[in-house]
Amino acid sequence: MLIIPIKDGENIDRALKRYKRKFDKTGVIRQLRSRQAFTKPSIVRRAQVQKAAYIQHMRDDIEG
């Protein structure tokens, strides 16, 4: 359970925004959506390799 301490005189909208940001970081929604349909392990590995290659390509572009 997420606990968001509210400071004295803090706007409720700001506290709600902090809660939403913290909730997004937990990844509950992403995990729920990924579990709705089965994905074969080979597809998962292929996606991980593609993501790693993309990130490596981006880092190579930044370095020079």
Backbone as JSON, one array per atom type, in Angstrom:
{
  "sequence": "MLIIPIKDGENIDRALKRYKRKFDKTGVIRQLRSRQAFTKPSIVRRAQVQKAAYIQHMRDDIEG",
  "N": [[0.84, -1.17, 0.0], [0.52, 2.21, -0.8], [1.76, 5.04, 0.83], [1.27, 8.39, 1.25], [2.55, 11.07, 2.69], [0.97, 14.04, 3.72], [1.81, 17.38, 3.75], [1.55, 20.19, 6.01], [-0.8, 22.54, 4.99], [-0.55, 21.84, 2.35], [-1.5, 21.61, -1.04], [-4.21, 19.63, -2.18], [-4.24, 18.71, -4.77], [-1.56, 18.66, -5.5], [-0.59, 16.69, -3.78], [-2.03, 14.53, -4.76], [-0.94, 14.33, -7.29], [1.68, 13.57, -6.61], [1.09, 11.07, -5.56], [0.11, 9.71, -7.84], [2.41, 9.69, -9.43], [4.13, 8.14, -7.86], [2.7, 5.76, -7.85], [2.8, 5.06, -10.57], [5.51, 4.47, -10.79], [5.69, 2.07, -9.45], [4.78, 0.14, -11.23], [2.5, -1.43, -11.43], [0.25, -1.38, -13.15], [1.45, -1.87, -15.66], [2.4, -4.46, -15.24], [0.01, -5.82, -14.79], [-1.25, -5.57, -17.3], [0.56, -6.97, -18.88], [0.21, -9.53, -17.98], [-2.27, -10.25, -18.87], [-2.35, -11.55, -21.31], [-0.78, -14.44, -22.61], [2.65, -14.62, -23.33], [5.03, -16.03, -25.4], [8.13, -17.45, -24.26], [10.26, -17.18, -26.08], [9.53, -14.98, -27.59], [9.56, -13.01, -25.65], [12.3, -12.97, -24.99], [13.33, -12.17, -27.49], [12.28, -9.58, -27.68], [13.61, -8.39, -25.54], [16.27, -8.51, -26.44], [16.1, -6.9, -28.71], [15.44, -4.46, -27.53], [17.73, -4.0, -25.98], [19.63, -3.76, -28.02], [18.72, -1.47, -29.27], [19.04, 0.46, -27.23], [21.8, 0.33, -26.92], [22.59, 1.26, -29.42], [21.64, 3.89, -29.29], [23.28, 4.87, -27.23], [25.77, 4.66, -28.46], [25.48, 6.55, -30.48], [25.37, 8.9, -28.97], [27.89, 9.01, -27.78], [29.65, 9.4, -29.87]],
  "CA": [[0.0, 0.0, 0.0], [1.28, 3.45, -0.89], [1.44, 6.06, 1.82], [1.74, 9.7, 0.83], [2.33, 12.04, 3.78], [0.58, 15.37, 3.27], [2.39, 18.41, 4.6], [0.6, 21.21, 6.44], [-1.1, 23.55, 3.99], [-0.26, 21.37, 0.99], [-2.65, 21.49, -1.91], [-4.56, 18.22, -2.39], [-3.87, 18.35, -6.14], [-0.13, 18.34, -5.51], [-0.44, 15.39, -3.13], [-2.57, 13.54, -5.68], [0.06, 14.19, -8.35], [2.76, 12.76, -6.04], [0.59, 9.7, -5.45], [0.06, 9.12, -9.17], [3.8, 9.46, -9.87], [4.65, 7.01, -7.09], [1.98, 4.58, -8.32], [3.35, 4.71, -11.88], [6.84, 3.89, -10.6], [5.58, 0.7, -8.97], [4.61, -0.71, -12.39], [1.39, -2.36, -11.24], [-0.58, -1.41, -14.35], [2.21, -2.55, -16.72], [2.44, -5.88, -14.92], [-1.34, -6.34, -14.99], [-1.5, -5.68, -18.73], [1.41, -8.01, -19.46], [-0.29, -10.83, -17.56], [-3.57, -10.55, -19.46], [-2.17, -12.47, -22.41], [0.46, -15.19, -22.51], [3.67, -14.35, -24.34], [6.0, -17.11, -25.42], [9.45, -17.03, -23.79], [11.12, -16.77, -27.2], [9.12, -13.62, -27.96], [10.04, -12.14, -24.58], [13.75, -12.83, -25.18], [13.56, -11.39, -28.69], [11.98, -8.18, -27.35], [14.69, -7.9, -24.68], [17.45, -8.32, -27.28], [15.85, -5.73, -29.55], [15.51, -3.28, -26.67], [19.14, -3.81, -25.63], [20.31, -3.27, -29.22], [18.28, -0.08, -29.48], [19.69, 1.29, -26.21], [23.22, 0.38, -27.26], [22.7, 2.13, -30.58], [21.45, 5.26, -28.82], [24.48, 5.25, -26.48], [26.86, 4.84, -29.42], [25.24, 7.82, -31.15], [25.67, 9.99, -28.04], [29.32, 9.04, -27.52], [30.46, 9.95, -30.94]],
  "C": [[0.89, 1.24, 0.0], [0.8, 4.44, 0.17], [2.08, 7.36, 1.38], [1.49, 10.66, 1.99], [2.01, 13.41, 3.2], [1.09, 16.4, 4.26], [1.32, 19.44, 4.95], [0.43, 22.26, 5.35], [-0.82, 23.12, 2.57], [-1.55, 21.21, 0.2], [-2.93, 20.01, -2.19], [-4.21, 17.77, -3.81], [-2.41, 17.96, -6.23], [0.12, 16.98, -4.87], [-0.94, 14.27, -4.04], [-1.58, 13.28, -6.82], [1.24, 13.36, -7.86], [2.35, 11.3, -5.94], [0.6, 9.01, -6.81], [1.46, 8.8, -9.68], [4.38, 8.24, -9.16], [3.99, 5.7, -7.55], [2.51, 4.12, -9.67], [4.71, 4.04, -11.75], [6.78, 2.44, -10.11], [5.38, -0.29, -10.11], [3.47, -1.7, -12.28], [0.55, -2.49, -12.51], [0.14, -2.14, -15.48], [2.21, -4.04, -16.49], [1.07, -6.52, -15.16], [-1.63, -6.54, -16.48], [-0.67, -6.79, -19.36], [0.9, -9.4, -19.09], [-1.63, -11.19, -18.18], [-3.47, -11.54, -20.61], [-0.82, -13.16, -22.28], [1.38, -14.82, -23.66], [4.72, -15.45, -24.26], [7.36, -16.6, -24.95], [10.38, -16.57, -24.91], [10.79, -15.35, -27.64], [9.63, -12.62, -26.92], [11.54, -11.9, -24.74], [14.07, -11.97, -26.4], [13.32, -9.9, -28.43], [13.08, -7.59, -26.48], [15.95, -7.63, -25.49], [17.28, -7.08, -28.15], [15.96, -4.43, -28.74], [16.96, -2.97, -26.3], [19.92, -3.27, -26.83], [19.96, -1.82, -29.49], [18.98, 0.86, -28.49], [21.17, 1.43, -26.51], [23.47, 1.31, -28.44], [22.57, 3.61, -30.17], [22.69, 5.74, -28.05], [25.66, 5.48, -27.41], [26.71, 6.17, -30.16], [25.63, 9.01, -30.26], [27.18, 10.13, -27.86], [30.11, 9.59, -28.71], [29.98, 9.55, -32.25]]
}
